Amino acid sequence: MKLIIGAIATVIGLIMLAFIGIVVLVVDDDTSADETTDGGGGLQGVPAEFRKWILKADADCKEPAMTPALLAAQLWQESKFKTTVAEATSSVGAQGPAQFMPGTWATWGRDADGNGRNSPWDIGDAVIAQGRMMCSLLRQAAASGYPGGPRALALAGYNAGWGRVQQYRGVPPQSFANGETYNYVQLILSTMSRFQGPSLVPVAFSGSGTGPDALRKASTELGVKYSYGGGTPAGPSTGFCDGVNGYLNGRCDASRTRGWDCSSLVQYAYWPSTKLPRTAAAQYGATSNRPVARGDLKQGDLLFWSNSSGFIYHVALYAGDGKVLHAPRTGKRVEIASMDTAMPSADYLGATRP
């Protein structure tokens, strides 16, 4: 958020260079006594007063690249969750825990916490504004076609302004502003895992071949939201509701959420080397001639669950160490989970190898 004023970009870069250099070399792992580490909602290691606002900001955004850990890592980089004027005012005038410049705050700031004032110093106001701005940037990034991925592009836009992303047709290079924006993006992406709750922390993926390759590809979608009927071999997409599935709190969530369902994620993971069909039942039909015993599972194997009538309702990728990588259900995200608890154990049908 420091490089909003293009005319002083070079000066700002020089001012911030020492700060960036220190942070890149030393990442402070101290945590405050009031942090929560239960991992609920795919989030851990943030101060309690920030937690509900990060989760709300994430829930309000339907972009699949948005996750609580992304917002938390960004807040850590911006302010280390500091909220006082002395600790959270930058040398160029950015204010509050999300480091908004006054002009940018005028666009994104709202009285989100309902206390009667609209302030970048209020945690709720700041985090919701951060989430709204990042959601908009993620949407622009996904539509831009620029390389680097939507998270990196959105972070660059937050730091330097979307105009700079358009100028460089991607994340500005290290030569821009002495590497401030480049380092900002890299550091946040590299520290996201610190704030990811246990349900999103990947196991070690090893080996070579079609299965491990598919698993690694699917792991890039960890944290992306579930959308019933959503997802194609090209990427996440909005889904649909069918009268039973896709609803959340009485509303059709799938039609407004870009993401994955269980079988589209599996299809995407193996595409194009192995072109699996679209649904879990069809994927079982296409691979059932290659069954795998539970004791012989390898990374990338397909695991299936069926109900009492025999309908196959879920598929997941075996991730190793007794865990699966899957898109579980509406309201959840792509995650790593125990094979025994991912779905009802009594419904486990078996595994196949594509």
PAVEXTOR-421807 format. One line per 8 residues: number of its first residue (from 1); their letters; for each residue x, y, z of C-alpha. Coordinates in nm, 3 decimals. Each point is the difference from the previous one (the first is absolute). Layout:
<nodes>
NUM	a	X Y Z | ...
</nodes>
This chain:
<nodes>
1	mkliigai	0.000 0.000 0.000 | 0.308 0.227 0.012 | 0.037 0.071 -0.371 | -0.330 0.172 -0.079 | 0.158 0.328 -0.108 | 0.195 -0.073 -0.316 | 0.197 0.323 -0.001 | 0.179 -0.092 0.318
9	atviglim	0.033 -0.373 -0.064 | 0.379 0.010 -0.019 | 0.032 0.202 0.319 | -0.239 -0.234 0.180 | 0.198 -0.297 -0.121 | 0.319 0.147 0.143 | -0.169 0.077 0.330 | -0.139 -0.350 0.028
17	lafigivv	0.304 -0.190 -0.125 | 0.159 -0.035 0.341 | -0.327 -0.118 0.151 | -0.058 -0.254 -0.274 | 0.355 -0.128 0.028 | -0.041 -0.061 0.371 | -0.331 -0.177 -0.036 | 0.116 -0.224 -0.282
25	lvvdddts	0.297 -0.114 0.204 | -0.172 -0.027 0.338 | -0.360 -0.118 0.032 | -0.106 0.051 0.359 | -0.173 -0.314 0.125 | -0.107 0.142 0.337 | -0.370 -0.035 0.069 | -0.204 0.195 0.249
33	adettdgg	-0.169 -0.161 0.299 | -0.348 0.066 -0.134 | 0.045 -0.172 -0.334 | -0.221 -0.293 -0.088 | 0.150 -0.311 -0.159 | -0.297 -0.231 -0.028 | 0.010 0.011 -0.379 | -0.375 0.041 -0.038
41	gglqgvpa	-0.100 0.134 -0.339 | 0.343 -0.080 -0.137 | 0.156 0.274 0.214 | 0.245 -0.004 0.288 | 0.254 0.220 0.174 | -0.181 0.335 -0.014 | -0.102 0.228 0.289 | -0.351 -0.073 0.122
49	efrkwilk	-0.123 0.352 -0.076 | 0.093 -0.044 -0.367 | -0.129 -0.352 -0.043 | -0.374 0.055 -0.049 | 0.058 0.287 -0.241 | 0.243 -0.199 -0.214 | -0.248 -0.287 -0.022 | -0.283 0.243 -0.083
57	adadckep	0.203 0.176 -0.268 | 0.083 -0.336 -0.152 | -0.362 -0.118 0.013 | -0.118 0.319 -0.170 | 0.227 -0.065 -0.301 | -0.097 -0.259 -0.260 | 0.334 0.001 -0.181 | 0.153 -0.350 0.024
65	amtpalla	0.353 0.132 0.063 | -0.110 0.178 0.318 | 0.084 -0.180 0.325 | 0.023 0.107 0.366 | 0.370 -0.082 -0.002 | 0.059 0.240 -0.290 | -0.161 0.288 0.190 | 0.184 -0.090 0.320
73	aqlwqesk	0.340 -0.020 -0.169 | -0.066 0.335 -0.166 | -0.094 0.163 0.331 | 0.315 -0.142 0.156 | 0.211 0.151 -0.274 | -0.181 0.333 0.012 | -0.001 0.061 0.375 | 0.080 -0.313 0.203
81	fkttvaea	-0.361 0.039 0.126 | 0.091 0.329 0.169 | -0.279 0.253 0.050 | 0.144 0.308 0.170 | 0.085 0.324 -0.181 | 0.362 -0.030 0.109 | 0.039 -0.356 -0.121 | -0.225 -0.005 -0.309
89	tssvgaqg	0.074 0.324 -0.182 | 0.246 -0.035 -0.286 | 0.259 0.251 -0.108 | -0.216 0.089 -0.301 | -0.325 0.040 0.192 | -0.163 -0.344 -0.028 | -0.222 -0.058 0.302 | -0.131 -0.282 0.215
97	paqfmpgt	0.050 -0.376 0.006 | -0.078 -0.033 -0.372 | 0.212 0.307 -0.090 | -0.246 0.203 -0.206 | 0.099 0.330 -0.155 | -0.268 0.264 0.070 | -0.103 0.026 -0.365 | -0.039 -0.377 -0.033
105	watwgrda	-0.189 -0.021 0.327 | -0.253 0.247 -0.139 | -0.087 -0.263 -0.262 | 0.000 -0.317 0.210 | -0.060 0.107 0.358 | -0.335 -0.069 0.170 | -0.130 -0.012 0.357 | 0.012 -0.380 -0.004
113	dgngrnsp	-0.001 -0.044 0.377 | -0.302 0.228 0.050 | 0.158 0.221 0.264 | -0.107 0.320 -0.172 | 0.331 0.092 -0.159 | 0.179 -0.096 -0.319 | 0.367 -0.035 0.091 | 0.307 -0.183 -0.134
121	wdigdavi	0.104 -0.036 0.365 | -0.299 -0.214 0.093 | 0.085 -0.366 -0.051 | -0.338 -0.095 -0.145 | -0.013 0.295 -0.237 | 0.360 -0.057 -0.113 | -0.021 -0.375 -0.059 | -0.333 0.013 -0.181
129	aqgrmmcs	0.133 0.280 -0.223 | 0.314 -0.205 -0.064 | -0.215 -0.299 -0.093 | -0.224 0.200 -0.231 | 0.296 0.156 -0.178 | 0.184 -0.332 -0.032 | -0.317 -0.169 -0.127 | -0.032 0.262 -0.273
137	llrqaaas	0.368 -0.037 -0.089 | -0.027 -0.380 -0.010 | -0.291 0.033 -0.240 | 0.199 0.237 -0.224 | 0.302 -0.229 0.020 | -0.198 -0.309 -0.099 | -0.142 0.183 -0.301 | 0.327 0.163 -0.105
145	gypggpra	0.174 -0.305 -0.144 | 0.331 0.126 0.140 | 0.246 -0.265 0.120 | 0.086 -0.056 0.364 | -0.334 -0.109 0.145 | -0.286 0.210 0.141 | 0.138 0.018 0.355 | 0.335 0.139 -0.107
153	lalagyna	-0.160 0.246 -0.242 | -0.254 0.119 0.258 | 0.267 0.050 0.264 | 0.205 0.201 -0.246 | -0.305 0.214 -0.074 | -0.062 0.056 0.371 | 0.358 0.112 0.053 | 0.074 0.199 -0.314
161	gwgrvqqy	-0.339 0.062 -0.160 | -0.163 -0.201 -0.277 | 0.139 0.246 -0.256 | 0.348 -0.131 0.069 | -0.116 -0.358 -0.056 | -0.147 0.109 -0.332 | 0.319 0.188 -0.087 | 0.216 -0.309 0.051
169	rgvppqsf	-0.271 -0.248 -0.104 | 0.069 -0.189 0.320 | 0.172 0.049 0.335 | 0.246 0.292 -0.031 | 0.359 -0.129 -0.023 | 0.269 0.040 0.263 | 0.129 0.304 -0.186 | -0.323 0.187 0.081
177	angetyny	0.023 0.213 0.317 | 0.309 -0.189 0.115 | -0.195 -0.323 0.020 | -0.258 0.113 0.257 | -0.305 -0.138 -0.177 | 0.179 -0.313 -0.120 | 0.122 -0.077 0.354 | -0.340 0.084 0.149
185	vqlilstm	-0.169 -0.258 -0.222 | 0.259 -0.271 0.054 | 0.010 0.040 0.376 | -0.378 -0.016 0.044 | -0.035 -0.306 -0.221 | 0.283 -0.173 0.186 | -0.147 0.071 0.345 | -0.361 -0.101 -0.074
193	srfqgpsl	0.065 -0.352 0.131 | 0.073 0.143 0.345 | -0.363 0.111 0.027 | -0.167 -0.298 -0.167 | -0.196 -0.214 0.243 | 0.072 -0.373 0.023 | -0.277 -0.085 -0.246 | 0.188 0.184 -0.275
201	vpvafsgs	0.361 -0.094 0.077 | 0.122 -0.243 -0.266 | 0.189 -0.321 0.071 | 0.330 -0.062 -0.175 | -0.057 -0.091 -0.364 | 0.271 -0.218 -0.144 | 0.069 -0.230 -0.287 | -0.040 0.031 -0.373
209	gtgpdalr	-0.256 -0.122 -0.245 | -0.358 0.074 -0.093 | -0.148 -0.041 0.349 | 0.245 0.219 0.194 | -0.009 0.258 -0.281 | -0.380 0.014 0.023 | 0.019 0.037 0.377 | 0.248 0.285 -0.025
217	kastelgv	-0.222 0.175 -0.254 | -0.305 -0.037 0.224 | 0.196 0.130 0.299 | 0.029 0.339 -0.170 | -0.377 0.032 0.057 | 0.014 -0.043 0.380 | -0.222 0.259 0.162 | -0.214 0.061 -0.309
225	kysygggt	-0.373 -0.009 0.078 | -0.238 -0.286 -0.073 | -0.261 0.064 -0.269 | -0.246 -0.278 -0.086 | 0.019 -0.059 -0.375 | 0.288 0.245 -0.030 | 0.342 -0.058 -0.150 | 0.125 -0.108 -0.341
233	pagpstgf	0.332 -0.128 -0.138 | 0.085 0.369 -0.059 | -0.048 0.105 0.364 | -0.257 0.088 0.267 | -0.339 0.134 -0.104 | -0.345 0.071 0.140 | -0.231 -0.295 0.045 | -0.375 -0.050 0.040
241	cdgvngyl	-0.265 -0.118 0.246 | -0.224 -0.295 -0.080 | -0.268 0.027 0.265 | 0.206 -0.196 0.253 | 0.368 0.082 -0.045 | 0.188 0.328 -0.018 | -0.190 0.193 0.268 | 0.142 0.183 0.302
249	ngrcdasr	-0.219 0.167 0.263 | -0.303 -0.032 -0.225 | 0.165 0.164 -0.301 | 0.149 -0.146 -0.317 | 0.369 0.038 0.079 | 0.134 -0.193 -0.299 | -0.135 0.241 -0.263 | 0.197 0.288 0.152
257	trgwdcss	0.316 -0.182 0.108 | 0.289 -0.079 -0.232 | 0.161 -0.320 0.117 | 0.010 -0.379 -0.021 | -0.214 -0.297 0.084 | 0.160 -0.334 0.082 | 0.005 -0.152 -0.347 | 0.091 0.315 -0.192
265	lvqyaywp	0.308 0.039 0.220 | 0.105 -0.359 -0.075 | -0.067 0.051 -0.370 | 0.209 0.320 0.002 | 0.284 -0.168 0.187 | 0.044 -0.272 -0.264 | -0.077 0.210 -0.308 | 0.126 -0.019 -0.275
273	stklprta	0.229 -0.300 0.048 | -0.297 -0.209 0.111 | -0.341 0.130 -0.107 | -0.232 -0.127 0.269 | -0.378 0.049 -0.034 | -0.176 0.274 0.199 | -0.193 -0.170 0.282 | 0.115 -0.220 0.289
281	aaqygats	-0.216 -0.291 -0.118 | 0.135 0.026 -0.355 | 0.358 0.024 0.129 | -0.053 -0.321 0.198 | -0.144 -0.167 -0.308 | 0.300 0.105 -0.208 | 0.258 -0.129 0.249 | -0.171 -0.286 0.190
289	nrpvargd	0.193 -0.257 -0.204 | 0.312 0.115 0.188 | -0.099 -0.038 0.368 | 0.248 0.070 0.280 | -0.008 -0.157 0.345 | 0.015 0.238 0.293 | 0.342 -0.129 0.100 | 0.139 0.065 -0.349
297	lkqgdllf	-0.113 0.361 -0.045 | 0.235 0.239 -0.176 | -0.014 0.377 -0.039 | -0.250 0.103 -0.265 | -0.221 -0.310 0.030 | -0.373 0.071 -0.010 | -0.210 -0.077 0.310 | -0.379 -0.035 -0.026
305	wsnssgfi	-0.295 0.012 0.240 | -0.357 -0.115 -0.068 | -0.330 0.013 0.186 | -0.228 -0.289 0.100 | -0.165 -0.007 -0.342 | 0.337 -0.045 -0.169 | 0.023 0.352 -0.142 | 0.362 0.120 -0.009
313	yhvalyag	-0.015 0.349 0.145 | 0.362 0.092 0.071 | 0.351 -0.042 -0.138 | 0.334 0.112 0.143 | 0.370 -0.026 -0.079 | 0.216 -0.205 0.233 | 0.267 0.233 0.140 | 0.209 -0.250 0.196
321	dgkvlhap	0.038 -0.054 0.374 | -0.364 -0.101 0.037 | -0.129 0.331 -0.137 | -0.199 0.115 -0.300 | -0.013 0.322 -0.199 | -0.355 0.086 -0.096 | -0.276 0.257 -0.047 | -0.239 -0.110 0.277
329	rtgkrvei	-0.333 0.185 -0.021 | -0.178 0.336 -0.025 | 0.134 0.249 0.253 | 0.341 -0.171 0.016 | 0.325 0.032 -0.194 | 0.245 -0.226 -0.176 | 0.193 -0.158 0.286 | 0.218 -0.280 0.130
337	asmdtamp	-0.193 -0.227 0.237 | 0.032 -0.338 0.166 | -0.127 -0.281 -0.219 | -0.202 -0.130 0.298 | -0.185 0.326 0.061 | -0.021 0.158 -0.346 | -0.333 -0.177 -0.054 | -0.194 -0.257 0.207
345	sadylgat	0.227 -0.301 0.032 | -0.290 -0.240 -0.055 | -0.052 0.152 -0.345 | 0.354 -0.073 -0.123 | -0.032 -0.198 -0.323 | 0.359 -0.049 -0.104 | 0.284 0.144 -0.205 | 0.117 -0.014 -0.361
353	rp	0.310 0.108 -0.189 | -0.056 0.205 -0.319
</nodes>
